[in-house]
Amino acid sequence: MASTTYYAVQPFENAPQGRSRVLQPIVTKSGEEAVRRAERVAKEKGRAIAFSRTGDDDIGDFDEPIILGRFGDVPREFE
Protein backbone atom coordinates (compact mmCIF):
# COMPACT_ATOMS: atom_id res chain seq x y z
CA MET A 1 0.00 0.00 0.00
CA ALA A 2 1.80 3.11 -1.27
CA SER A 3 0.62 6.30 0.39
CA THR A 4 0.72 9.54 -1.60
CA THR A 5 -0.07 13.11 -0.57
CA TYR A 6 -1.78 15.39 -3.07
CA TYR A 7 -1.98 19.17 -2.74
CA ALA A 8 -4.74 21.18 -4.36
CA VAL A 9 -6.77 24.37 -4.47
CA GLN A 10 -10.57 24.31 -4.48
CA PRO A 11 -11.86 27.57 -6.01
CA PHE A 12 -15.41 28.87 -5.74
CA GLU A 13 -17.27 31.62 -7.56
CA ASN A 14 -20.51 33.47 -6.95
CA ALA A 15 -23.68 31.86 -8.26
CA PRO A 16 -27.26 33.15 -8.38
CA GLN A 17 -29.21 33.72 -5.14
CA GLY A 18 -26.08 34.21 -3.04
CA ARG A 19 -24.83 30.68 -3.54
CA SER A 20 -21.34 29.49 -4.41
CA ARG A 21 -20.37 27.43 -7.43
CA VAL A 22 -17.62 24.86 -6.94
CA LEU A 23 -15.04 25.13 -9.73
CA GLN A 24 -12.52 22.59 -11.01
CA PRO A 25 -9.79 21.83 -8.42
CA ILE A 26 -6.23 22.88 -9.24
CA VAL A 27 -3.51 20.34 -8.39
CA THR A 28 -0.21 21.76 -7.12
CA LYS A 29 3.21 20.27 -6.31
CA SER A 30 3.43 21.34 -2.66
CA GLY A 31 1.45 22.72 0.24
CA GLU A 32 3.21 26.07 -0.05
CA GLU A 33 2.29 26.32 -3.72
CA ALA A 34 -1.32 25.42 -2.91
CA VAL A 35 -1.55 28.23 -0.34
CA ARG A 36 0.00 30.82 -2.70
CA ARG A 37 -2.25 29.73 -5.55
CA ALA A 38 -5.37 29.78 -3.37
CA GLU A 39 -4.59 33.35 -2.31
CA ARG A 40 -4.33 34.41 -5.97
CA VAL A 41 -7.46 32.52 -7.00
CA ALA A 42 -9.44 34.07 -4.13
CA LYS A 43 -8.52 37.54 -5.39
CA GLU A 44 -9.94 36.62 -8.82
CA LYS A 45 -12.91 34.42 -7.88
CA GLY A 46 -13.71 35.59 -4.35
CA ARG A 47 -12.83 32.49 -2.34
CA ALA A 48 -10.65 29.38 -2.34
CA ILE A 49 -9.34 26.63 -0.09
CA ALA A 50 -5.85 25.10 -0.15
CA PHE A 51 -5.78 21.51 1.09
CA SER A 52 -3.93 18.21 1.08
CA ARG A 53 -5.13 14.60 0.97
CA THR A 54 -3.10 11.51 1.71
CA GLY A 55 -4.00 8.00 0.68
CA ASP A 56 -3.61 5.08 -1.66
CA ASP A 57 -4.54 5.80 -5.28
CA ASP A 58 -4.61 2.11 -6.20
CA ILE A 59 -7.48 1.29 -3.86
CA GLY A 60 -9.03 4.77 -3.63
CA ASP A 61 -8.67 4.99 0.14
CA PHE A 62 -7.89 8.54 1.33
CA ASP A 63 -7.75 10.30 4.69
CA GLU A 64 -9.92 13.35 5.32
CA PRO A 65 -8.53 16.50 3.67
CA ILE A 66 -6.29 18.76 5.72
CA ILE A 67 -7.09 22.44 5.19
CA LEU A 68 -3.90 24.44 4.61
CA GLY A 69 -5.62 27.79 4.15
CA ARG A 70 -9.00 29.44 3.58
CA PHE A 71 -9.24 32.64 1.59
CA GLY A 72 -12.37 34.73 1.18
CA ASP A 73 -15.90 33.83 2.24
CA VAL A 74 -15.67 30.03 1.97
CA PRO A 75 -19.01 28.16 1.94
CA ARG A 76 -19.90 26.63 5.32
CA GLU A 77 -19.97 23.07 4.03
CA PHE A 78 -16.26 23.40 3.17
CA GLU A 79 -15.09 24.71 6.55
PDB file of N, CA, C and O in Angstrom:
ATOM      1  N   MET A   1       0.845  -1.175   0.000  1.00  0.00           N
ATOM      2  CA  MET A   1       0.000   0.000   0.000  1.00  0.00           C
ATOM      3  C   MET A   1       0.889   1.235   0.000  1.00  0.00           C
ATOM      4  O   MET A   1       1.490   1.569   1.021  1.00  0.00           O
ATOM      5  N   ALA A   2       0.976   1.919  -1.144  1.00  0.00           N
ATOM      6  CA  ALA A   2       1.802   3.115  -1.275  1.00  0.00           C
ATOM      7  C   ALA A   2       0.958   4.351  -1.000  1.00  0.00           C
ATOM      8  O   ALA A   2      -0.026   4.615  -1.693  1.00  0.00           O
ATOM      9  N   SER A   3       1.350   5.094   0.006  1.00  0.00           N
ATOM     10  CA  SER A   3       0.618   6.296   0.392  1.00  0.00           C
ATOM     11  C   SER A   3       1.194   7.511  -0.332  1.00  0.00           C
ATOM     12  O   SER A   3       2.411   7.684  -0.392  1.00  0.00           O
ATOM     13  N   THR A   4       0.325   8.342  -0.878  1.00  0.00           N
ATOM     14  CA  THR A   4       0.723   9.542  -1.605  1.00  0.00           C
ATOM     15  C   THR A   4      -0.047  10.732  -1.055  1.00  0.00           C
ATOM     16  O   THR A   4      -1.221  10.610  -0.705  1.00  0.00           O
ATOM     17  N   THR A   5       0.614  11.883  -0.979  1.00  0.00           N
ATOM     18  CA  THR A   5      -0.066  13.114  -0.571  1.00  0.00           C
ATOM     19  C   THR A   5      -0.235  14.009  -1.786  1.00  0.00           C
ATOM     20  O   THR A   5       0.720  14.274  -2.516  1.00  0.00           O
ATOM     21  N   TYR A   6      -1.451  14.468  -1.992  1.00  0.00           N
ATOM     22  CA  TYR A   6      -1.775  15.393  -3.074  1.00  0.00           C
ATOM     23  C   TYR A   6      -2.104  16.748  -2.470  1.00  0.00           C
ATOM     24  O   TYR A   6      -2.699  16.836  -1.396  1.00  0.00           O
ATOM     25  N   TYR A   7      -1.711  17.795  -3.169  1.00  0.00           N
ATOM     26  CA  TYR A   7      -1.981  19.168  -2.744  1.00  0.00           C
ATOM     27  C   TYR A   7      -2.842  19.817  -3.818  1.00  0.00           C
ATOM     28  O   TYR A   7      -2.618  19.615  -5.012  1.00  0.00           O
ATOM     29  N   ALA A   8      -3.828  20.597  -3.386  1.00  0.00           N
ATOM     30  CA  ALA A   8      -4.741  21.183  -4.359  1.00  0.00           C
ATOM     31  C   ALA A   8      -5.383  22.455  -3.828  1.00  0.00           C
ATOM     32  O   ALA A   8      -5.325  22.773  -2.640  1.00  0.00           O
ATOM     33  N   VAL A   9      -5.996  23.164  -4.765  1.00  0.00           N
ATOM     34  CA  VAL A   9      -6.774  24.366  -4.471  1.00  0.00           C
ATOM     35  C   VAL A   9      -8.195  24.103  -4.949  1.00  0.00           C
ATOM     36  O   VAL A   9      -8.407  23.635  -6.067  1.00  0.00           O
ATOM     37  N   GLN A  10      -9.163  24.407  -4.095  1.00  0.00           N
ATOM     38  CA  GLN A  10     -10.567  24.313  -4.485  1.00  0.00           C
ATOM     39  C   GLN A  10     -11.120  25.724  -4.598  1.00  0.00           C
ATOM     40  O   GLN A  10     -11.390  26.362  -3.581  1.00  0.00           O
ATOM     41  N   PRO A  11     -11.297  26.229  -5.834  1.00  0.00           N
ATOM     42  CA  PRO A  11     -11.858  27.571  -6.006  1.00  0.00           C
ATOM     43  C   PRO A  11     -13.389  27.547  -6.045  1.00  0.00           C
ATOM     44  O   PRO A  11     -14.008  26.536  -6.378  1.00  0.00           O
ATOM     45  N   PHE A  12     -13.966  28.674  -5.700  1.00  0.00           N
ATOM     46  CA  PHE A  12     -15.414  28.872  -5.737  1.00  0.00           C
ATOM     47  C   PHE A  12     -15.685  30.214  -6.404  1.00  0.00           C
ATOM     48  O   PHE A  12     -14.857  31.124  -6.348  1.00  0.00           O
ATOM     49  N   GLU A  13     -16.850  30.329  -7.036  1.00  0.00           N
ATOM     50  CA  GLU A  13     -17.269  31.623  -7.564  1.00  0.00           C
ATOM     51  C   GLU A  13     -18.715  31.869  -7.181  1.00  0.00           C
ATOM     52  O   GLU A  13     -19.434  30.944  -6.804  1.00  0.00           O
ATOM     53  N   ASN A  14     -19.134  33.113  -7.279  1.00  0.00           N
ATOM     54  CA  ASN A  14     -20.512  33.471  -6.947  1.00  0.00           C
ATOM     55  C   ASN A  14     -21.475  32.853  -7.948  1.00  0.00           C
ATOM     56  O   ASN A  14     -21.198  32.789  -9.146  1.00  0.00           O
ATOM     57  N   ALA A  15     -22.603  32.403  -7.437  1.00  0.00           N
ATOM     58  CA  ALA A  15     -23.676  31.858  -8.258  1.00  0.00           C
ATOM     59  C   ALA A  15     -24.952  32.621  -7.898  1.00  0.00           C
ATOM     60  O   ALA A  15     -24.967  33.362  -6.916  1.00  0.00           O
ATOM     61  N   PRO A  16     -26.014  32.450  -8.675  1.00  0.00           N
ATOM     62  CA  PRO A  16     -27.263  33.151  -8.381  1.00  0.00           C
ATOM     63  C   PRO A  16     -27.782  32.870  -6.968  1.00  0.00           C
ATOM     64  O   PRO A  16     -27.495  31.828  -6.379  1.00  0.00           O
ATOM     65  N   GLN A  17     -28.543  33.814  -6.448  1.00  0.00           N
ATOM     66  CA  GLN A  17     -29.206  33.719  -5.141  1.00  0.00           C
ATOM     67  C   GLN A  17     -28.219  33.578  -3.990  1.00  0.00           C
ATOM     68  O   GLN A  17     -28.515  32.917  -2.995  1.00  0.00           O
ATOM     69  N   GLY A  18     -27.050  34.196  -4.121  1.00  0.00           N
ATOM     70  CA  GLY A  18     -26.077  34.208  -3.035  1.00  0.00           C
ATOM     71  C   GLY A  18     -25.366  32.893  -2.789  1.00  0.00           C
ATOM     72  O   GLY A  18     -24.706  32.728  -1.764  1.00  0.00           O
ATOM     73  N   ARG A  19     -25.488  31.979  -3.691  1.00  0.00           N
ATOM     74  CA  ARG A  19     -24.831  30.677  -3.540  1.00  0.00           C
ATOM     75  C   ARG A  19     -23.426  30.713  -4.128  1.00  0.00           C
ATOM     76  O   ARG A  19     -23.027  31.670  -4.792  1.00  0.00           O
ATOM     77  N   SER A  20     -22.691  29.639  -3.862  1.00  0.00           N
ATOM     78  CA  SER A  20     -21.344  29.491  -4.412  1.00  0.00           C
ATOM     79  C   SER A  20     -21.324  28.336  -5.393  1.00  0.00           C
ATOM     80  O   SER A  20     -21.993  27.322  -5.191  1.00  0.00           O
ATOM     81  N   ARG A  21     -20.560  28.495  -6.445  1.00  0.00           N
ATOM     82  CA  ARG A  21     -20.375  27.431  -7.428  1.00  0.00           C
ATOM     83  C   ARG A  21     -18.978  26.857  -7.224  1.00  0.00           C
ATOM     84  O   ARG A  21     -17.994  27.596  -7.184  1.00  0.00           O
ATOM     85  N   VAL A  22     -18.899  25.538  -7.096  1.00  0.00           N
ATOM     86  CA  VAL A  22     -17.618  24.857  -6.942  1.00  0.00           C
ATOM     87  C   VAL A  22     -16.986  24.727  -8.324  1.00  0.00           C
ATOM     88  O   VAL A  22     -17.604  24.198  -9.247  1.00  0.00           O
ATOM     89  N   LEU A  23     -15.761  25.208  -8.461  1.00  0.00           N
ATOM     90  CA  LEU A  23     -15.042  25.130  -9.729  1.00  0.00           C
ATOM     91  C   LEU A  23     -14.082  23.939  -9.726  1.00  0.00           C
ATOM     92  O   LEU A  23     -13.916  23.266  -8.709  1.00  0.00           O
ATOM     93  N   GLN A  24     -13.464  23.692 -10.858  1.00  0.00           N
ATOM     94  CA  GLN A  24     -12.515  22.586 -11.010  1.00  0.00           C
ATOM     95  C   GLN A  24     -11.326  22.760 -10.066  1.00  0.00           C
ATOM     96  O   GLN A  24     -10.729  23.836 -10.037  1.00  0.00           O
ATOM     97  N   PRO A  25     -10.964  21.730  -9.292  1.00  0.00           N
ATOM     98  CA  PRO A  25      -9.789  21.835  -8.415  1.00  0.00           C
ATOM     99  C   PRO A  25      -8.510  22.019  -9.229  1.00  0.00           C
ATOM    100  O   PRO A  25      -8.424  21.597 -10.382  1.00  0.00           O
ATOM    101  N   ILE A  26      -7.536  22.647  -8.618  1.00  0.00           N
ATOM    102  CA  ILE A  26      -6.230  22.883  -9.238  1.00  0.00           C
ATOM    103  C   ILE A  26      -5.201  22.099  -8.436  1.00  0.00           C
ATOM    104  O   ILE A  26      -5.016  22.364  -7.248  1.00  0.00           O
ATOM    105  N   VAL A  27      -4.532  21.145  -9.058  1.00  0.00           N
ATOM    106  CA  VAL A  27      -3.512  20.337  -8.385  1.00  0.00           C
ATOM    107  C   VAL A  27      -2.196  21.106  -8.388  1.00  0.00           C
ATOM    108  O   VAL A  27      -1.815  21.702  -9.395  1.00  0.00           O
ATOM    109  N   THR A  28      -1.502  21.085  -7.242  1.00  0.00           N
ATOM    110  CA  THR A  28      -0.206  21.756  -7.119  1.00  0.00           C
ATOM    111  C   THR A  28       0.843  20.745  -6.658  1.00  0.00           C
ATOM    112  O   THR A  28       0.518  19.610  -6.309  1.00  0.00           O
ATOM    113  N   LYS A  29       2.104  21.175  -6.662  1.00  0.00           N
ATOM    114  CA  LYS A  29       3.207  20.274  -6.310  1.00  0.00           C
ATOM    115  C   LYS A  29       3.534  20.256  -4.825  1.00  0.00           C
ATOM    116  O   LYS A  29       4.187  19.326  -4.350  1.00  0.00           O
ATOM    117  N   SER A  30       3.092  21.268  -4.083  1.00  0.00           N
ATOM    118  CA  SER A  30       3.427  21.343  -2.655  1.00  0.00           C
ATOM    119  C   SER A  30       2.333  22.092  -1.902  1.00  0.00           C
ATOM    120  O   SER A  30       1.477  22.746  -2.497  1.00  0.00           O
ATOM    121  N   GLY A  31       2.385  21.979  -0.591  1.00  0.00           N
ATOM    122  CA  GLY A  31       1.451  22.719   0.240  1.00  0.00           C
ATOM    123  C   GLY A  31       1.650  24.214   0.132  1.00  0.00           C
ATOM    124  O   GLY A  31       0.685  24.978   0.107  1.00  0.00           O
ATOM    125  N   GLU A  32       2.912  24.635   0.067  1.00  0.00           N
ATOM    126  CA  GLU A  32       3.211  26.068  -0.050  1.00  0.00           C
ATOM    127  C   GLU A  32       2.658  26.629  -1.354  1.00  0.00           C
ATOM    128  O   GLU A  32       2.095  27.723  -1.377  1.00  0.00           O
ATOM    129  N   GLU A  33       2.822  25.878  -2.440  1.00  0.00           N
ATOM    130  CA  GLU A  33       2.288  26.324  -3.724  1.00  0.00           C
ATOM    131  C   GLU A  33       0.761  26.382  -3.679  1.00  0.00           C
ATOM    132  O   GLU A  33       0.159  27.297  -4.242  1.00  0.00           O
ATOM    133  N   ALA A  34       0.142  25.425  -3.023  1.00  0.00           N
ATOM    134  CA  ALA A  34      -1.321  25.416  -2.911  1.00  0.00           C
ATOM    135  C   ALA A  34      -1.820  26.661  -2.187  1.00  0.00           C
ATOM    136  O   ALA A  34      -2.804  27.271  -2.605  1.00  0.00           O
ATOM    137  N   VAL A  35      -1.145  27.039  -1.105  1.00  0.00           N
ATOM    138  CA  VAL A  35      -1.547  28.225  -0.343  1.00  0.00           C
ATOM    139  C   VAL A  35      -1.379  29.484  -1.192  1.00  0.00           C
ATOM    140  O   VAL A  35      -2.284  30.316  -1.251  1.00  0.00           O
ATOM    141  N   ARG A  36      -0.231  29.627  -1.847  1.00  0.00           N
ATOM    142  CA  ARG A  36      -0.004  30.817  -2.697  1.00  0.00           C
ATOM    143  C   ARG A  36      -1.040  30.893  -3.817  1.00  0.00           C
ATOM    144  O   ARG A  36      -1.581  31.962  -4.102  1.00  0.00           O
ATOM    145  N   ARG A  37      -1.307  29.761  -4.443  1.00  0.00           N
ATOM    146  CA  ARG A  37      -2.254  29.730  -5.555  1.00  0.00           C
ATOM    147  C   ARG A  37      -3.666  30.039  -5.074  1.00  0.00           C
ATOM    148  O   ARG A  37      -4.410  30.749  -5.749  1.00  0.00           O
ATOM    149  N   ALA A  38      -4.037  29.513  -3.915  1.00  0.00           N
ATOM    150  CA  ALA A  38      -5.373  29.777  -3.365  1.00  0.00           C
ATOM    151  C   ALA A  38      -5.555  31.258  -3.067  1.00  0.00           C
ATOM    152  O   ALA A  38      -6.630  31.811  -3.297  1.00  0.00           O
ATOM    153  N   GLU A  39      -4.510  31.904  -2.557  1.00  0.00           N
ATOM    154  CA  GLU A  39      -4.590  33.353  -2.309  1.00  0.00           C
ATOM    155  C   GLU A  39      -4.855  34.104  -3.606  1.00  0.00           C
ATOM    156  O   GLU A  39      -5.698  35.001  -3.646  1.00  0.00           O
ATOM    157  N   ARG A  40      -4.138  33.739  -4.668  1.00  0.00           N
ATOM    158  CA  ARG A  40      -4.325  34.409  -5.966  1.00  0.00           C
ATOM    159  C   ARG A  40      -5.718  34.141  -6.534  1.00  0.00           C
ATOM    160  O   ARG A  40      -6.387  35.052  -7.020  1.00  0.00           O
ATOM    161  N   VAL A  41      -6.142  32.888  -6.466  1.00  0.00           N
ATOM    162  CA  VAL A  41      -7.458  32.524  -6.999  1.00  0.00           C
ATOM    163  C   VAL A  41      -8.562  33.258  -6.243  1.00  0.00           C
ATOM    164  O   VAL A  41      -9.531  33.712  -6.852  1.00  0.00           O
ATOM    165  N   ALA A  42      -8.426  33.377  -4.937  1.00  0.00           N
ATOM    166  CA  ALA A  42      -9.438  34.067  -4.130  1.00  0.00           C
ATOM    167  C   ALA A  42      -9.562  35.529  -4.537  1.00  0.00           C
ATOM    168  O   ALA A  42     -10.656  36.092  -4.500  1.00  0.00           O
ATOM    169  N   LYS A  43      -8.457  36.144  -4.924  1.00  0.00           N
ATOM    170  CA  LYS A  43      -8.518  37.539  -5.387  1.00  0.00           C
ATOM    171  C   LYS A  43      -9.303  37.648  -6.685  1.00  0.00           C
ATOM    172  O   LYS A  43      -9.977  38.651  -6.920  1.00  0.00           O
ATOM    173  N   GLU A  44      -9.224  36.621  -7.532  1.00  0.00           N
ATOM    174  CA  GLU A  44      -9.940  36.624  -8.816  1.00  0.00           C
ATOM    175  C   GLU A  44     -11.394  36.160  -8.677  1.00  0.00           C
ATOM    176  O   GLU A  44     -12.308  36.784  -9.218  1.00  0.00           O
ATOM    177  N   LYS A  45     -11.595  35.064  -7.949  1.00  0.00           N
ATOM    178  CA  LYS A  45     -12.914  34.417  -7.882  1.00  0.00           C
ATOM    179  C   LYS A  45     -13.699  34.736  -6.615  1.00  0.00           C
ATOM    180  O   LYS A  45     -14.912  34.533  -6.571  1.00  0.00           O
ATOM    181  N   GLY A  46     -13.018  35.235  -5.581  1.00  0.00           N
ATOM    182  CA  GLY A  46     -13.708  35.590  -4.348  1.00  0.00           C
ATOM    183  C   GLY A  46     -13.434  34.679  -3.172  1.00  0.00           C
ATOM    184  O   GLY A  46     -13.528  35.106  -2.022  1.00  0.00           O
ATOM    185  N   ARG A  47     -13.095  33.425  -3.443  1.00  0.00           N
ATOM    186  CA  ARG A  47     -12.825  32.492  -2.339  1.00  0.00           C
ATOM    187  C   ARG A  47     -12.149  31.229  -2.872  1.00  0.00           C
ATOM    188  O   ARG A  47     -12.341  30.825  -4.019  1.00  0.00           O
ATOM    189  N   ALA A  48     -11.345  30.621  -1.987  1.00  0.00           N
ATOM    190  CA  ALA A  48     -10.653  29.378  -2.340  1.00  0.00           C
ATOM    191  C   ALA A  48     -10.130  28.705  -1.078  1.00  0.00           C
ATOM    192  O   ALA A  48      -9.929  29.353  -0.051  1.00  0.00           O
ATOM    193  N   ILE A  49      -9.916  27.417  -1.170  1.00  0.00           N
ATOM    194  CA  ILE A  49      -9.340  26.631  -0.085  1.00  0.00           C
ATOM    195  C   ILE A  49      -8.108  25.913  -0.625  1.00  0.00           C
ATOM    196  O   ILE A  49      -8.141  25.358  -1.723  1.00  0.00           O
ATOM    197  N   ALA A  50      -7.023  25.923   0.145  1.00  0.00           N
ATOM    198  CA  ALA A  50      -5.849  25.097  -0.147  1.00  0.00           C
ATOM    199  C   ALA A  50      -5.923  23.895   0.787  1.00  0.00           C
ATOM    200  O   ALA A  50      -6.187  24.050   1.979  1.00  0.00           O
ATOM    201  N   PHE A  51      -5.692  22.696   0.250  1.00  0.00           N
ATOM    202  CA  PHE A  51      -5.780  21.507   1.092  1.00  0.00           C
ATOM    203  C   PHE A  51      -4.849  20.405   0.602  1.00  0.00           C
ATOM    204  O   PHE A  51      -4.316  20.459  -0.506  1.00  0.00           O
ATOM    205  N   SER A  52      -4.670  19.403   1.462  1.00  0.00           N
ATOM    206  CA  SER A  52      -3.925  18.205   1.076  1.00  0.00           C
ATOM    207  C   SER A  52      -4.765  16.979   1.414  1.00  0.00           C
ATOM    208  O   SER A  52      -5.625  17.015   2.294  1.00  0.00           O
ATOM    209  N   ARG A  53      -4.495  15.900   0.697  1.00  0.00           N
ATOM    210  CA  ARG A  53      -5.128  14.601   0.973  1.00  0.00           C
ATOM    211  C   ARG A  53      -4.076  13.527   0.817  1.00  0.00           C
ATOM    212  O   ARG A  53      -3.291  13.546  -0.131  1.00  0.00           O
ATOM    213  N   THR A  54      -4.061  12.604   1.738  1.00  0.00           N
ATOM    214  CA  THR A  54      -3.104  11.505   1.707  1.00  0.00           C
ATOM    215  C   THR A  54      -3.858  10.191   1.629  1.00  0.00           C
ATOM    216  O   THR A  54      -4.862   9.990   2.312  1.00  0.00           O
ATOM    217  N   GLY A  55      -3.353   9.296   0.779  1.00  0.00           N
ATOM    218  CA  GLY A  55      -3.997   7.999   0.675  1.00  0.00           C
ATOM    219  C   GLY A  55      -3.381   7.133  -0.392  1.00  0.00           C
ATOM    220  O   GLY A  55      -2.312   7.429  -0.926  1.00  0.00           O
ATOM    221  N   ASP A  56      -4.073   6.061  -0.691  1.00  0.00           N
ATOM    222  CA  ASP A  56      -3.614   5.076  -1.661  1.00  0.00           C
ATOM    223  C   ASP A  56      -4.465   5.185  -2.923  1.00  0.00           C
ATOM    224  O   ASP A  56      -5.650   4.852  -2.917  1.00  0.00           O
ATOM    225  N   ASP A  57      -3.849   5.651  -3.998  1.00  0.00           N
ATOM    226  CA  ASP A  57      -4.541   5.804  -5.280  1.00  0.00           C
ATOM    227  C   ASP A  57      -5.041   4.470  -5.831  1.00  0.00           C
ATOM    228  O   ASP A  57      -6.111   4.407  -6.435  1.00  0.00           O
ATOM    229  N   ASP A  58      -4.270   3.415  -5.623  1.00  0.00           N
ATOM    230  CA  ASP A  58      -4.614   2.115  -6.198  1.00  0.00           C
ATOM    231  C   ASP A  58      -5.946   1.576  -5.689  1.00  0.00           C
ATOM    232  O   ASP A  58      -6.703   0.966  -6.445  1.00  0.00           O
ATOM    233  N   ILE A  59      -6.229   1.798  -4.418  1.00  0.00           N
ATOM    234  CA  ILE A  59      -7.485   1.285  -3.858  1.00  0.00           C
ATOM    235  C   ILE A  59      -8.507   2.391  -3.583  1.00  0.00           C
ATOM    236  O   ILE A  59      -9.634   2.114  -3.174  1.00  0.00           O
ATOM    237  N   GLY A  60      -8.104   3.649  -3.811  1.00  0.00           N
ATOM    238  CA  GLY A  60      -9.025   4.770  -3.628  1.00  0.00           C
ATOM    239  C   GLY A  60      -9.343   5.099  -2.189  1.00  0.00           C
ATOM    240  O   GLY A  60     -10.392   5.676  -1.902  1.00  0.00           O
ATOM    241  N   ASP A  61      -8.457   4.744  -1.283  1.00  0.00           N
ATOM    242  CA  ASP A  61      -8.666   4.990   0.144  1.00  0.00           C
ATOM    243  C   ASP A  61      -7.864   6.219   0.569  1.00  0.00           C
ATOM    244  O   ASP A  61      -6.634   6.195   0.542  1.00  0.00           O
ATOM    245  N   PHE A  62      -8.553   7.294   0.962  1.00  0.00           N
ATOM    246  CA  PHE A  62      -7.894   8.542   1.332  1.00  0.00           C
ATOM    247  C   PHE A  62      -8.349   9.021   2.701  1.00  0.00           C
ATOM    248  O   PHE A  62      -9.500   8.827   3.093  1.00  0.00           O
ATOM    249  N   ASP A  63      -7.421   9.653   3.424  1.00  0.00           N
ATOM    250  CA  ASP A  63      -7.749  10.300   4.687  1.00  0.00           C
ATOM    251  C   ASP A  63      -8.596  11.535   4.405  1.00  0.00           C
ATOM    252  O   ASP A  63      -8.712  11.972   3.260  1.00  0.00           O
ATOM    253  N   GLU A  64      -9.182  12.088   5.451  1.00  0.00           N
ATOM    254  CA  GLU A  64      -9.917  13.345   5.320  1.00  0.00           C
ATOM    255  C   GLU A  64      -8.943  14.440   4.869  1.00  0.00           C
ATOM    256  O   GLU A  64      -7.767  14.402   5.230  1.00  0.00           O
ATOM    257  N   PRO A  65      -9.416  15.406   4.091  1.00  0.00           N
ATOM    258  CA  PRO A  65      -8.527  16.496   3.666  1.00  0.00           C
ATOM    259  C   PRO A  65      -8.047  17.324   4.854  1.00  0.00           C
ATOM    260  O   PRO A  65      -8.755  17.489   5.846  1.00  0.00           O
ATOM    261  N   ILE A  66      -6.846  17.831   4.728  1.00  0.00           N
ATOM    262  CA  ILE A  66      -6.286  18.756   5.717  1.00  0.00           C
ATOM    263  C   ILE A  66      -6.299  20.139   5.084  1.00  0.00           C
ATOM    264  O   ILE A  66      -5.684  20.352   4.039  1.00  0.00           O
ATOM    265  N   ILE A  67      -6.993  21.074   5.710  1.00  0.00           N
ATOM    266  CA  ILE A  67      -7.086  22.436   5.190  1.00  0.00           C
ATOM    267  C   ILE A  67      -5.791  23.175   5.506  1.00  0.00           C
ATOM    268  O   ILE A  67      -5.386  23.275   6.664  1.00  0.00           O
ATOM    269  N   LEU A  68      -5.149  23.690   4.464  1.00  0.00           N
ATOM    270  CA  LEU A  68      -3.895  24.435   4.610  1.00  0.00           C
ATOM    271  C   LEU A  68      -4.146  25.937   4.670  1.00  0.00           C
ATOM    272  O   LEU A  68      -3.334  26.685   5.214  1.00  0.00           O
ATOM    273  N   GLY A  69      -5.271  26.376   4.110  1.00  0.00           N
ATOM    274  CA  GLY A  69      -5.618  27.792   4.145  1.00  0.00           C
ATOM    275  C   GLY A  69      -6.984  28.035   3.536  1.00  0.00           C
ATOM    276  O   GLY A  69      -7.387  27.362   2.587  1.00  0.00           O
ATOM    277  N   ARG A  70      -7.693  29.009   4.097  1.00  0.00           N
ATOM    278  CA  ARG A  70      -8.997  29.442   3.579  1.00  0.00           C
ATOM    279  C   ARG A  70      -8.876  30.909   3.218  1.00  0.00           C
ATOM    280  O   ARG A  70      -8.341  31.703   3.991  1.00  0.00           O
ATOM    281  N   PHE A  71      -9.369  31.265   2.056  1.00  0.00           N
ATOM    282  CA  PHE A  71      -9.242  32.641   1.591  1.00  0.00           C
ATOM    283  C   PHE A  71     -10.583  33.106   1.047  1.00  0.00           C
ATOM    284  O   PHE A  71     -11.161  32.471   0.165  1.00  0.00           O
ATOM    285  N   GLY A  72     -11.071  34.218   1.579  1.00  0.00           N
ATOM    286  CA  GLY A  72     -12.371  34.732   1.184  1.00  0.00           C
ATOM    287  C   GLY A  72     -13.484  34.080   1.982  1.00  0.00           C
ATOM    288  O   GLY A  72     -13.233  33.376   2.960  1.00  0.00           O
ATOM    289  N   ASP A  73     -14.702  34.319   1.561  1.00  0.00           N
ATOM    290  CA  ASP A  73     -15.900  33.829   2.242  1.00  0.00           C
ATOM    291  C   ASP A  73     -16.213  32.408   1.769  1.00  0.00           C
ATOM    292  O   ASP A  73     -17.042  32.209   0.881  1.00  0.00           O
ATOM    293  N   VAL A  74     -15.546  31.429   2.369  1.00  0.00           N
ATOM    294  CA  VAL A  74     -15.672  30.028   1.966  1.00  0.00           C
ATOM    295  C   VAL A  74     -17.029  29.483   2.415  1.00  0.00           C
ATOM    296  O   VAL A  74     -17.446  29.743   3.544  1.00  0.00           O
ATOM    297  N   PRO A  75     -17.726  28.733   1.557  1.00  0.00           N
ATOM    298  CA  PRO A  75     -19.014  28.157   1.939  1.00  0.00           C
ATOM    299  C   PRO A  75     -18.898  27.294   3.199  1.00  0.00           C
ATOM    300  O   PRO A  75     -17.900  26.601   3.396  1.00  0.00           O
ATOM    301  N   ARG A  76     -19.919  27.345   4.039  1.00  0.00           N
ATOM    302  CA  ARG A  76     -19.905  26.625   5.322  1.00  0.00           C
ATOM    303  C   ARG A  76     -19.596  25.140   5.188  1.00  0.00           C
ATOM    304  O   ARG A  76     -18.861  24.573   5.996  1.00  0.00           O
ATOM    305  N   GLU A  77     -20.161  24.521   4.167  1.00  0.00           N
ATOM    306  CA  GLU A  77     -19.970  23.070   4.033  1.00  0.00           C
ATOM    307  C   GLU A  77     -18.521  22.681   3.731  1.00  0.00           C
ATOM    308  O   GLU A  77     -18.178  21.499   3.753  1.00  0.00           O
ATOM    309  N   PHE A  78     -17.673  23.673   3.449  1.00  0.00           N
ATOM    310  CA  PHE A  78     -16.259  23.401   3.173  1.00  0.00           C
ATOM    311  C   PHE A  78     -15.347  23.893   4.288  1.00  0.00           C
ATOM    312  O   PHE A  78     -14.131  23.960   4.106  1.00  0.00           O
ATOM    313  N   GLU A  79     -15.915  24.236   5.431  1.00  0.00           N
ATOM    314  CA  GLU A  79     -15.092  24.708   6.552  1.00  0.00           C
ATOM    315  C   GLU A  79     -14.614  23.554   7.389  1.00  0.00           C
ATOM    316  O   GLU A  79     -13.908  23.758   8.377  1.00  0.00           O
TER     317      GLU A  79
END
